[in-house]
Amino acid sequence: MKQTTLHQLTALVEAGRLPGALETLNLLSGCRFTAFFRFDAAELRNLVIIDRLDPYAATMEAVPVDQTYCVFVQQSRDAFLVDDARADLRLEGHPKRPVVQTYVGFPVSSRDALFGTICHFDYDVVEVPPDVVELTRAFASTFEPLGAVTALRQALDRRLESLRLMSGEIQLASTTRAEAREAFEEYAEPLRREAGRMLDDVTARAFHNSIDALASTFETLAADPPRAASGIGLG
């Protein structure tokens, strides 16, 4: 097998393919999950997650950072490695100790300001190869998170544009507002959730407003017809 290099991973990120770079690392790690997280006040926000058992996995909900192993990366601004959580005394009393057994996490910074982490983790004990640990360490240390976040935002914008085009087709194919909204929300709601998890509050609110503006176009359709009376009397 051809050895994956830092240059190859960096090239993927520069091409706007951060998920592809993380997927490559995930396959090498042996862990179920590989993720890119952002520290946001007291919360940890997931921007990208690779789940080898679910290739269509969406981002995770934001969680208090002190309930994650990433808090140790935040506190030390250094790597935090867990081979077997059950045998690791540093994790005594930690809420994730019974759940996450392996964790390999590294800090990601922008201009010396701590931004978040890149990490591998698994519910089972996994022996991550030392060369993969070092490759992930090197990748995290050279990774520019703000550029990657811009690329992720652009991907959301492209999905919003696709939803805009789709909403026109939905309107043409629907006869009532309720019918159109039901079809629209099937695609809009996952995009709302992902924007809410990935973006800061102000940017997410503007993104949600753009989705709501698309939904408002269905007001030109007829309202739902009133339900017919049951015809059952009381006398």
C-alpha positions in Angstrom: 0.0 0.0 0.0 1.3 3.4 -0.9 2.2 5.5 2.2 0.0 8.5 2.8 2.1 11.7 3.3 1.4 15.0 5.0 1.7 16.6 1.6 -1.2 14.5 0.2 -3.4 15.4 3.2 -2.5 19.1 2.9 -3.3 19.1 -0.8 -6.8 17.7 -0.1 -7.5 20.5 2.4 -6.2 23.1 -0.1 -8.6 21.7 -2.6 -11.5 22.3 -0.2 -11.7 18.6 0.6 -11.1 18.5 4.4 -13.6 15.6 4.8 -11.5 13.6 2.3 -8.3 14.3 4.3 -10.0 13.2 7.5 -11.4 10.1 5.9 -7.9 9.1 4.7 -6.6 9.5 8.3 -9.6 7.6 9.6 -8.9 4.6 7.4 -5.3 4.5 8.6 -6.2 5.0 12.3 -8.4 1.9 12.8 -10.8 4.0 14.9 -14.4 4.3 14.1 -14.4 8.1 14.3 -12.2 10.9 13.1 -13.4 14.5 13.7 -12.6 18.2 13.5 -13.9 20.1 16.5 -14.0 23.8 17.4 -13.9 25.2 20.9 -16.8 27.7 21.4 -16.9 29.2 24.8 -17.8 26.3 27.1 -19.0 24.1 24.3 -17.3 21.8 21.8 -18.8 22.1 18.3 -18.3 19.4 15.7 -17.5 20.7 12.2 -16.7 17.5 10.4 -17.0 13.9 11.5 -16.0 10.7 9.7 -17.9 7.6 11.0 -16.6 4.5 9.2 -19.8 2.6 10.0 -22.0 5.4 8.7 -20.6 7.2 5.7 -23.6 9.6 5.7 -23.2 10.7 9.3 -24.0 14.3 10.0 -22.1 16.5 12.4 -22.6 15.9 16.1 -24.6 18.1 18.5 -22.6 20.6 20.5 -21.7 19.4 24.0 -20.1 20.9 27.1 -16.4 20.7 26.5 -15.7 19.4 30.0 -17.7 16.3 29.1 -15.3 15.4 26.4 -11.6 14.3 26.2 -10.9 17.3 24.1 -11.0 19.4 27.3 -7.6 17.9 28.1 -6.2 19.2 24.8 -7.7 22.6 25.5 -6.2 22.8 29.0 -2.7 21.6 28.0 -2.7 23.0 24.4 -1.0 19.7 23.6 -1.8 16.2 22.5 -3.9 13.9 24.6 -3.7 10.2 24.0 -5.8 7.5 25.6 -4.9 3.8 24.7 -7.5 2.3 27.1 -9.8 4.5 29.1 -10.6 1.9 31.7 -6.9 1.6 32.7 -6.2 5.4 32.5 -6.2 7.0 35.9 -6.3 10.5 34.4 -9.9 9.8 33.4 -11.1 8.9 36.9 -14.7 10.3 37.2 -14.8 11.6 33.6 -18.3 11.1 32.1 -16.9 9.7 28.8 -14.7 7.1 30.5 -17.3 4.3 30.3 -18.1 5.2 26.6 -15.0 6.3 24.7 -12.1 3.8 25.2 -9.6 5.1 22.7 -8.8 8.8 22.0 -6.0 10.4 20.0 -6.4 14.2 20.0 -4.3 17.1 18.9 -4.7 20.9 19.2 -5.5 23.0 16.1 -4.5 26.6 16.2 -4.7 29.7 14.1 -2.0 32.4 14.6 -1.2 30.9 18.0 -4.9 31.1 19.1 -6.3 27.7 20.0 -9.2 26.9 17.7 -10.1 23.3 18.4 -8.9 19.7 17.9 -8.5 17.0 15.3 -8.9 13.6 16.9 -9.6 9.9 16.4 -11.8 8.0 18.9 -13.6 4.7 19.4 -15.9 3.0 21.8 -13.6 0.0 21.8 -9.9 -0.2 22.5 -8.0 0.4 19.3 -4.2 0.3 18.8 -3.6 3.3 16.6 -0.3 2.7 14.7 2.5 5.1 15.9 3.2 6.4 12.4 -0.5 7.3 12.1 -0.3 9.1 15.5 2.7 11.1 14.2 1.0 11.8 10.8 -2.1 13.1 12.6 0.1 15.2 14.9 1.9 16.7 11.9 -1.4 17.3 10.1 -3.0 19.1 13.0 0.1 21.3 13.6 0.1 22.5 10.0 -3.6 22.7 9.5 -5.1 26.2 9.0 -8.6 25.9 10.5 -10.0 29.3 9.3 -9.4 28.4 5.7 -11.0 25.0 6.2 -14.0 26.6 7.9 -14.4 28.9 4.9 -14.5 25.9 2.6 -17.1 24.2 4.8 -19.2 27.4 4.7 -19.0 27.5 0.9 -20.2 23.9 0.8 -23.2 24.9 2.9 -23.8 27.8 0.5 -23.8 25.4 -2.4 -26.4 23.2 -0.7 -28.5 26.3 0.0 -28.4 27.2 -3.7 -29.4 23.6 -4.6 -32.3 24.0 -2.1 -33.2 27.3 -3.9 -33.4 25.6 -7.2 -35.3 22.7 -5.7 -37.9 25.0 -4.1 -38.9 26.2 -7.5 -39.6 22.7 -8.6 -41.4 21.9 -5.4 -43.7 24.9 -5.9 -44.5 23.9 -9.5 -45.3 20.3 -8.4 -47.4 21.3 -5.3 -51.1 22.3 -5.1 -51.2 23.5 -1.5 -48.8 25.3 0.9 -48.8 22.3 3.3 -47.9 19.9 0.5 -45.0 22.2 -0.6 -43.7 22.9 2.9 -43.7 19.2 3.7 -41.6 18.4 0.7 -39.3 21.4 1.3 -38.7 20.7 5.0 -37.4 17.2 4.1 -34.4 18.9 2.7 -34.3 22.1 4.6 -34.4 20.8 8.1 -31.1 18.8 7.9 -29.4 21.9 6.4 -30.7 24.1 9.2 -29.4 21.6 11.8 -26.0 21.4 10.2 -25.7 25.1 9.9 -26.7 25.5 13.5 -23.9 23.1 14.6 -21.2 24.4 12.3 -21.6 28.1 12.2 -21.4 30.8 14.9 -24.8 32.0 16.2 -24.9 35.2 14.1 -23.9 33.5 10.9 -26.2 30.6 11.5 -29.2 32.9 12.2 -28.5 34.6 8.8 -28.3 31.3 7.1 -31.6 30.1 8.7 -33.2 33.4 7.6 -32.2 32.6 4.0 -33.9 29.2 4.2 -37.0 30.8 5.7 -37.1 33.2 2.8 -37.2 30.3 0.4 -40.0 28.7 2.4 -42.1 31.9 2.3 -42.4 31.6 -1.5 -45.0 28.9 -0.9 -47.4 31.4 0.5 -48.5 32.1 -3.1 -50.0 28.6 -3.2 -53.5 27.9 -2.1 -54.2 27.2 1.5 -55.3 23.8 2.5 -58.9 23.1 1.9 -61.1 23.0 5.0 -61.8 19.6 6.4 -65.3 18.3 5.7 -67.6 17.9 8.6 -68.0 14.4 9.9 -71.8 14.5 9.6 -72.2 12.9 13.0 -75.0 14.6 15.0 -75.5 14.8 18.7 -79.3 14.6 18.7 
